Amino acid sequence: MRVLYFAWVRERVGVPEEEFALPAAVGTVGALLDLLEARSAGHAAALADRSAIRIAVNQDFATPETAVAPHDEVAIFPPVTGG
């Protein structure tokens, strides 16, 4: 699995992206966020307020219930606004 971090999420996590083997027990975005939050203090800080982040799986917006698979690309980023 490839996880990409953008904007202040990247700053808090400390890396722009990570690749790792997705554990079999992790099947949804919500479970993935739980796993990532436990990786480091930076991950925990970035993911503490889940209402402040957005998720995309394979470039499609996702919810905590969205399924994830081992070869997916997951992006985590703050909400985007335009003007």
Helices and strands as residue ranges (DSSP letters): E 2-5, H 7-13, E 17-19, H 29-37, H 41-47, G 50-52, E 54-57, E 60-62, E 73-77
